[in-house]
Amino acid sequence: MGKWKQFLILIAVLGQILGIIFLFVHMKAAIVSFIIYGLACATLFILLIVERRKEKQEEDEHDYRDY
C-alpha cells in the first residue's frame, strides 16, 4: 500500500499544479486536472481510512489488558 499512497500523492500534487497552470492557458484542461486532483485526494483518504481500520483491528486482536 505504500507505493499506492506515494503514487496518489504524486498525482494529487501534479494535478493541482497543472490545474493552476492550465487556468491561464486552457480552461477545460484545468477542470479535468482539478477533477483528477479531487479523485486522487478522495482515493487517498479512503485508502488511509481502510489502512487505519486494519491497524485498529490488529491492535484489538493483540490486546491483553483484560486478563
N, CA and C atoms as an extended XYZ file, in Angstrom:
201
Properties=species:S:1:pos:R:3:atomname:S:1:resname:S:1:resid:I:1 pbc="F F F"
N         0.803       -1.196        0.000 N   MET     1
C         0.000        0.000        0.000 CA  MET     1
C         0.846        1.260        0.000 C   MET     1
N         2.108        1.144        0.386 N   GLY     2
C         2.973        2.305        0.433 CA  GLY     2
C         3.195        2.918       -0.935 C   GLY     2
N         3.335        2.057       -1.945 N   LYS     3
C         3.529        2.557       -3.315 CA  LYS     3
C         2.283        3.273       -3.819 C   LYS     3
N         1.098        2.738       -3.460 N   TRP     4
C        -0.144        3.365       -3.890 CA  TRP     4
C        -0.292        4.752       -3.278 C   TRP     4
N         0.049        4.874       -2.000 N   LYS     5
C        -0.062        6.178       -1.346 CA  LYS     5
C         0.892        7.189       -1.981 C   LYS     5
N         2.112        6.765       -2.258 N   GLN     6
C         3.070        7.666       -2.901 CA  GLN     6
C         2.588        8.073       -4.290 C   GLN     6
N         2.058        7.116       -5.040 N   PHE     7
C         1.557        7.401       -6.373 CA  PHE     7
C         0.383        8.386       -6.322 C   PHE     7
N        -0.547        8.187       -5.385 N   LEU     8
C        -1.700        9.075       -5.278 CA  LEU     8
C        -1.294       10.476       -4.834 C   LEU     8
N        -0.313       10.566       -3.942 N   ILE     9
C         0.177       11.883       -3.534 CA  ILE     9
C         0.819       12.589       -4.721 C   ILE     9
N         1.595       11.856       -5.518 N   LEU    10
C         2.224       12.437       -6.704 CA  LEU    10
C         1.166       12.919       -7.695 C   LEU    10
N         0.137       12.113       -7.929 N   ILE    11
C        -0.940       12.503       -8.841 CA  ILE    11
C        -1.665       13.733       -8.310 C   ILE    11
N        -1.916       13.795       -7.005 N   ALA    12
C        -2.602       14.941       -6.422 CA  ALA    12
C        -1.780       16.218       -6.578 C   ALA    12
N        -0.497       16.135       -6.310 N   VAL    13
C         0.369       17.319       -6.427 CA  VAL    13
C         0.450       17.780       -7.879 C   VAL    13
N         0.691       16.840       -8.788 N   LEU    14
C         0.770       17.208      -10.202 CA  LEU    14
C        -0.560       17.731      -10.729 C   LEU    14
N        -1.652       17.136      -10.285 N   GLY    15
C        -2.973       17.598      -10.716 CA  GLY    15
C        -3.253       19.019      -10.278 C   GLY    15
N        -2.864       19.342       -9.064 N   GLN    16
C        -3.090       20.696       -8.574 CA  GLN    16
C        -2.194       21.711       -9.302 C   GLN    16
N        -0.936       21.374       -9.480 N   ILE    17
C        -0.021       22.295      -10.165 CA  ILE    17
C        -0.454       22.506      -11.616 C   ILE    17
N        -0.767       21.407      -12.303 N   LEU    18
C        -1.211       21.530      -13.695 CA  LEU    18
C        -2.533       22.280      -13.792 C   LEU    18
N        -3.419       22.074      -12.830 N   GLY    19
C        -4.691       22.788      -12.831 CA  GLY    19
C        -4.494       24.290      -12.726 C   GLY    19
N        -3.588       24.713      -11.869 N   ILE    20
C        -3.320       26.148      -11.723 CA  ILE    20
C        -2.692       26.713      -12.995 C   ILE    20
N        -1.766       25.970      -13.582 N   ILE    21
C        -1.136       26.433      -14.832 CA  ILE    21
C        -2.169       26.509      -15.954 C   ILE    21
N        -3.002       25.472      -16.072 N   PHE    22
C        -3.988       25.435      -17.145 CA  PHE    22
C        -5.105       26.457      -16.965 C   PHE    22
N        -5.288       27.004      -15.767 N   LEU    23
C        -6.292       28.044      -15.595 CA  LEU    23
C        -6.007       29.240      -16.503 C   LEU    23
N        -4.745       29.481      -16.759 N   PHE    24
C        -4.367       30.614      -17.597 CA  PHE    24
C        -4.267       30.243      -19.070 C   PHE    24
N        -4.198       28.962      -19.381 N   VAL    25
C        -3.959       28.535      -20.754 CA  VAL    25
C        -5.213       27.928      -21.379 C   VAL    25
N        -5.766       26.918      -20.716 N   HIS    26
C        -6.872       26.160      -21.302 CA  HIS    26
C        -7.833       25.758      -20.187 C   HIS    26
N        -9.039       26.334      -20.187 N   MET    27
C        -9.983       26.162      -19.082 CA  MET    27
C       -10.478       24.713      -18.958 C   MET    27
N       -10.775       24.047      -20.048 N   LYS    28
C       -11.268       22.663      -19.973 CA  LYS    28
C       -10.204       21.724      -19.414 C   LYS    28
N        -8.966       21.933      -19.809 N   ALA    29
C        -7.886       21.105      -19.274 CA  ALA    29
C        -7.707       21.365      -17.779 C   ALA    29
N        -7.923       22.594      -17.350 N   ALA    30
C        -7.822       22.919      -15.928 CA  ALA    30
C        -8.909       22.201      -15.132 C   ALA    30
N       -10.108       22.169      -15.660 N   ILE    31
C       -11.219       21.489      -14.978 CA  ILE    31
C       -10.931       19.996      -14.866 C   ILE    31
N       -10.460       19.404      -15.949 N   VAL    32
C       -10.117       17.972      -15.927 CA  VAL    32
C        -9.002       17.709      -14.919 C   VAL    32
N        -8.020       18.578      -14.884 N   SER    33
C        -6.900       18.419      -13.954 CA  SER    33
C        -7.370       18.501      -12.505 C   SER    33
N        -8.280       19.433      -12.224 N   PHE    34
C        -8.801       19.547      -10.861 CA  PHE    34
C        -9.695       18.364      -10.500 C   PHE    34
N       -10.395       17.802      -11.455 N   ILE    35
C       -11.189       16.599      -11.189 CA  ILE    35
C       -10.271       15.432      -10.853 C   ILE    35
N        -9.186       15.284      -11.600 N   ILE    36
C        -8.214       14.222      -11.300 CA  ILE    36
C        -7.607       14.439       -9.926 C   ILE    36
N        -7.295       15.689       -9.596 N   TYR    37
C        -6.770       16.027       -8.273 CA  TYR    37
C        -7.751       15.620       -7.171 C   TYR    37
N        -9.016       15.947       -7.360 N   GLY    38
C       -10.033       15.603       -6.367 CA  GLY    38
C       -10.207       14.104       -6.207 C   GLY    38
N       -10.199       13.382       -7.318 N   LEU    39
C       -10.330       11.922       -7.251 CA  LEU    39
C        -9.129       11.288       -6.555 C   LEU    39
N        -7.940       11.815       -6.835 N   ALA    40
C        -6.737       11.271       -6.188 CA  ALA    40
C        -6.790       11.523       -4.682 C   ALA    40
N        -7.234       12.706       -4.277 N   CYS    41
C        -7.330       13.009       -2.841 CA  CYS    41
C        -8.378       12.122       -2.168 C   CYS    41
N        -9.530       11.961       -2.802 N   ALA    42
C       -10.579       11.119       -2.230 CA  ALA    42
C       -10.108        9.674       -2.109 C   ALA    42
N        -9.458        9.162       -3.132 N   THR    43
C        -8.946        7.788       -3.094 CA  THR    43
C        -7.889        7.637       -2.012 C   THR    43
N        -7.037        8.644       -1.858 N   LEU    44
C        -6.008        8.603       -0.825 CA  LEU    44
C        -6.634        8.577        0.573 C   LEU    44
N        -7.659        9.395        0.800 N   PHE    45
C        -8.327        9.391        2.089 CA  PHE    45
C        -8.988        8.049        2.374 C   PHE    45
N        -9.636        7.472        1.375 N   ILE    46
C       -10.265        6.160        1.553 CA  ILE    46
C        -9.214        5.107        1.876 C   ILE    46
N        -8.097        5.150        1.178 N   LEU    47
C        -7.012        4.195        1.415 CA  LEU    47
C        -6.458        4.338        2.835 C   LEU    47
N        -6.305        5.567        3.299 N   LEU    48
C        -5.808        5.791        4.658 CA  LEU    48
C        -6.809        5.319        5.710 C   LEU    48
N        -8.096        5.524        5.468 N   ILE    49
C        -9.119        5.061        6.409 CA  ILE    49
C        -9.130        3.541        6.487 C   ILE    49
N        -9.050        2.874        5.335 N   VAL    50
C        -9.036        1.411        5.322 CA  VAL    50
C        -7.809        0.888        6.057 C   VAL    50
N        -6.660        1.521        5.824 N   GLU    51
C        -5.431        1.095        6.487 CA  GLU    51
C        -5.530        1.286        8.003 C   GLU    51
N        -6.113        2.384        8.425 N   ARG    52
C        -6.253        2.648        9.869 CA  ARG    52
C        -7.197        1.640       10.518 C   ARG    52
N        -8.293        1.311        9.853 N   ARG    53
C        -9.214        0.304       10.391 CA  ARG    53
C        -8.532       -1.050       10.520 C   ARG    53
N        -7.706       -1.385        9.547 N   LYS    54
C        -6.969       -2.658        9.582 CA  LYS    54
C        -5.993       -2.666       10.754 C   LYS    54
N        -5.277       -1.555       10.953 N   GLU    55
C        -4.356       -1.463       12.092 CA  GLU    55
C        -5.105       -1.552       13.414 C   GLU    55
N        -6.253       -0.897       13.505 N   LYS    56
C        -7.048       -0.920       14.733 CA  LYS    56
C        -7.531       -2.339       15.028 C   LYS    56
N        -7.921       -3.066       14.005 N   GLN    57
C        -8.374       -4.443       14.183 CA  GLN    57
C        -7.220       -5.318       14.679 C   GLN    57
N        -6.027       -5.117       14.134 N   GLU    58
C        -4.865       -5.885       14.585 CA  GLU    58
C        -4.520       -5.539       16.029 C   GLU    58
N        -4.659       -4.269       16.404 N   GLU    59
C        -4.396       -3.880       17.795 CA  GLU    59
C        -5.394       -4.534       18.736 C   GLU    59
N        -6.658       -4.593       18.321 N   ASP    60
C        -7.683       -5.205       19.169 CA  ASP    60
C        -7.444       -6.699       19.344 C   ASP    60
N        -6.919       -7.363       18.329 N   GLU    61
C        -6.645       -8.795       18.422 CA  GLU    61
C        -5.495       -9.078       19.393 C   GLU    61
N        -4.566       -8.152       19.523 N   HIS    62
C        -3.399       -8.352       20.370 CA  HIS    62
C        -3.482       -7.534       21.663 C   HIS    62
N        -4.699       -7.287       22.105 N   ASP    63
C        -4.909       -6.503       23.311 CA  ASP    63
C        -5.031       -7.465       24.503 C   ASP    63
N        -4.093       -7.367       25.428 N   TYR    64
C        -4.074       -8.263       26.585 CA  TYR    64
C        -4.358       -7.514       27.877 C   TYR    64
N        -5.106       -6.437       27.831 N   ARG    65
C        -5.398       -5.665       29.038 CA  ARG    65
C        -6.441       -6.348       29.916 C   ARG    65
N        -7.287       -7.197       29.360 N   ASP    66
C        -8.358       -7.830       30.133 CA  ASP    66
C        -8.000       -9.272       30.472 C   ASP    66
N        -7.028       -9.447       31.270 N   TYR    67
C        -6.531      -10.779       31.633 CA  TYR    67
C        -7.635      -11.686       32.065 C   TYR    67
